[in-house]
Amino acid sequence: MQEPVILPVPVFSTLANAAFALRREVFVWEQKVPPEVELDHYDLEATHFAAIAEGEVVGTLRLVYLREHVKIGRVAVRQHFRGRGIARKMIGIAMDHARAQGHDRFYLGAQSDKLEFYRSLGFVPFGPEFIDGGMPHRAMRDYDKDSARLAD
Ligand SMILES: CC(C)(COP(=O)(O)OP(=O)(O)OC[C@H]1O[C@@H](n2cnc3c(N)ncnc32)[C@H](O)[C@@H]1OP(=O)(O)O)[C@@H](O)C(=O)NCCC(=O)NCCS
């Protein structure tokens, strides 16, 4: 496989529509997240990223700029393209994009079985497990790591 192209895409665009379709495929059909919570009001203001390989959108995530940090979410890679480093690369590119605009505090809600993946990207979990979209999650952040550990 050629290296995927990863880029931010406007919310009203063909590429964003393909990314939203991929989210539906992964979260609603595969992971059984209720469709009414998969798309939410943050989608209008978020910065969406698409990973394109072999002529199709095979990965996506979104950044939501909140007052205290940038929230990384809706990280999804099409099943057939998993295990090739696409998610890791997308997250790195998205964080660099936000850093270039002066944002350097990142947060995410990780599915509890994905903690090691996000740990390897520099995130630490904090606080109790919670349910989101029907699945157990932990809050993770890549700043104030010592106090995050204390809050754990
Ligand atoms: C999680 C997901 C986005 C990873 O995408 P990917 O492109 O396959 O990930 P990468 O190839 O970049 O792998 C990154 C690391 O995560 C690990 N990983 C990948 N999928 C994983 C999974 N389902 N569970 C645990 N670890 C996983 C890989 O082993 C890899 O570790 P390594 O770099 O040490 O080898 C993808 O499996 C997916 O879309 N899952 C369904 C949606 C989802 O769970 N999203 C995340 C919500 S927190």
The ligand as an SDF file (V2000), in Angstrom:
LIG
                    3D

 48 50  0  0  0  0  0  0  0  0999 V2000
   -8.3670    1.8120   16.9740 C   0  0  0  0  0  0  0  0  0  0  0  0
   -8.1000    2.0390   15.4770 C   0  0  0  0  0  0  0  0  0  0  0  0
   -8.4910    3.4720   15.1170 C   0  0  0  0  0  0  0  0  0  0  0  0
   -6.6130    1.7940   15.2150 C   0  0  0  0  0  0  0  0  0  0  0  0
   -6.3600    2.0560   13.8500 O   0  0  0  0  0  0  0  0  0  0  0  0
   -5.0810    1.4360   13.1070 P   0  0  0  0  0  0  0  0  0  0  0  0
   -4.8190    2.2520   11.8870 O   0  0  0  0  0  0  0  0  0  0  0  0
   -5.2550   -0.0110   12.9330 O   0  0  0  0  0  0  0  0  0  0  0  0
   -3.9630    1.6910   14.2020 O   0  0  0  0  0  0  0  0  0  0  0  0
   -2.4010    1.6540   13.9390 P   0  0  0  0  0  0  0  0  0  0  0  0
   -2.0950    0.7000   12.8190 O   0  0  0  0  0  0  0  0  0  0  0  0
   -1.9170    3.0430   13.8180 O   0  0  0  0  0  0  0  0  0  0  0  0
   -1.9530    0.9870   15.2690 O   0  0  0  0  0  0  0  0  0  0  0  0
   -1.5460    1.7380   16.3280 C   0  0  0  0  0  0  0  0  0  0  0  0
   -1.3400    0.8400   17.5270 C   0  0  0  0  0  0  0  0  0  0  0  0
   -2.5900    0.5130   18.1260 O   0  0  0  0  0  0  0  0  0  0  0  0
   -2.6980   -0.8660   18.3110 C   0  0  0  0  0  0  0  0  0  0  0  0
   -4.0900   -1.2060   18.0320 N   0  0  0  0  0  0  0  0  0  0  0  0
   -4.6890   -1.1140   16.8400 C   0  0  0  0  0  0  0  0  0  0  0  0
   -5.9600   -1.5300   16.9380 N   0  0  0  0  0  0  0  0  0  0  0  0
   -6.1520   -1.8850   18.2350 C   0  0  0  0  0  0  0  0  0  0  0  0
   -7.2490   -2.4220   18.9490 C   0  0  0  0  0  0  0  0  0  0  0  0
   -8.4310   -2.6910   18.3570 N   0  0  0  0  0  0  0  0  0  0  0  0
   -7.0840   -2.6610   20.2610 N   0  0  0  0  0  0  0  0  0  0  0  0
   -5.9100   -2.4060   20.8720 C   0  0  0  0  0  0  0  0  0  0  0  0
   -4.8210   -1.9190   20.2430 N   0  0  0  0  0  0  0  0  0  0  0  0
   -4.9670   -1.6670   18.9390 C   0  0  0  0  0  0  0  0  0  0  0  0
   -1.7710   -1.4930   17.3130 C   0  0  0  0  0  0  0  0  0  0  0  0
   -1.2830   -2.7160   17.7970 O   0  0  0  0  0  0  0  0  0  0  0  0
   -0.6720   -0.4660   17.1870 C   0  0  0  0  0  0  0  0  0  0  0  0
    0.3090   -0.6620   18.1620 O   0  0  0  0  0  0  0  0  0  0  0  0
    1.8470   -0.5600   17.7250 P   0  0  0  0  0  0  0  0  0  0  0  0
    2.0150    0.7650   17.0320 O   0  0  0  0  0  0  0  0  0  0  0  0
    2.5480   -0.6640   19.0290 O   0  0  0  0  0  0  0  0  0  0  0  0
    2.0410   -1.7180   16.8080 O   0  0  0  0  0  0  0  0  0  0  0  0
   -8.9170    1.0340   14.6070 C   0  0  0  0  0  0  0  0  0  0  0  0
   -8.6820   -0.2730   15.0820 O   0  0  0  0  0  0  0  0  0  0  0  0
  -10.4070    1.2970   14.6040 C   0  0  0  0  0  0  0  0  0  0  0  0
  -10.9280    2.0640   13.7740 O   0  0  0  0  0  0  0  0  0  0  0  0
  -11.1240    0.6710   15.5660 N   0  0  0  0  0  0  0  0  0  0  0  0
  -12.5620    0.8740   15.6610 C   0  0  0  0  0  0  0  0  0  0  0  0
  -12.8820    2.2740   16.1690 C   0  0  0  0  0  0  0  0  0  0  0  0
  -12.1960    2.5770   17.4830 C   0  0  0  0  0  0  0  0  0  0  0  0
  -12.1290    1.7340   18.3590 O   0  0  0  0  0  0  0  0  0  0  0  0
  -11.7060    3.8120   17.5940 N   0  0  0  0  0  0  0  0  0  0  0  0
  -10.9680    4.2550   18.7480 C   0  0  0  0  0  0  0  0  0  0  0  0
  -11.8560    4.7330   19.7980 C   0  0  0  0  0  0  0  0  0  0  0  0
  -10.9290    5.1920   21.2570 S   0  0  0  0  0  0  0  0  0  0  0  0
  1  2  1  0
  2  3  1  0
  2  4  1  0
  2 36  1  0
  4  5  1  0
  5  6  1  0
  6  7  2  0
  6  8  1  0
  6  9  1  0
  9 10  1  0
 10 11  2  0
 10 12  1  0
 10 13  1  0
 13 14  1  0
 14 15  1  0
 15 16  1  0
 15 30  1  0
 16 17  1  0
 17 18  1  0
 17 28  1  0
 18 19  1  0
 18 27  1  0
 19 20  2  0
 20 21  1  0
 21 22  1  0
 21 27  2  0
 22 23  1  0
 22 24  2  0
 24 25  1  0
 25 26  2  0
 26 27  1  0
 28 29  1  0
 28 30  1  0
 30 31  1  0
 31 32  1  0
 32 33  2  0
 32 34  1  0
 32 35  1  0
 36 37  1  0
 36 38  1  0
 38 39  2  0
 38 40  1  0
 40 41  1  0
 41 42  1  0
 42 43  1  0
 43 44  2  0
 43 45  1  0
 45 46  1  0
 46 47  1  0
 47 48  1  0
M  END
$$$$
